[in-house]
Amino acid sequence: MLELAIAFFVLAIIASALGATGVAGVTMTIAKWLVIVFLVLAVVSFLL
């Protein structure tokens, strides 16, 4: 899950550098949600 978030983050940086702001915004949003899901699952797994 974290690997996907990093991949989307890198893709967002590349898209932003190339001027594709729409793609960069979408991939950054996806990366943000993947990090949030990863953190929630990590906390749940540590508690159980």
ABEGO torsion letter per residue (X at the ends): XAAAAAAAAAAAAAAAAAGBAAAAAAAAAAAAAAAAAAAAAAAAAAAX
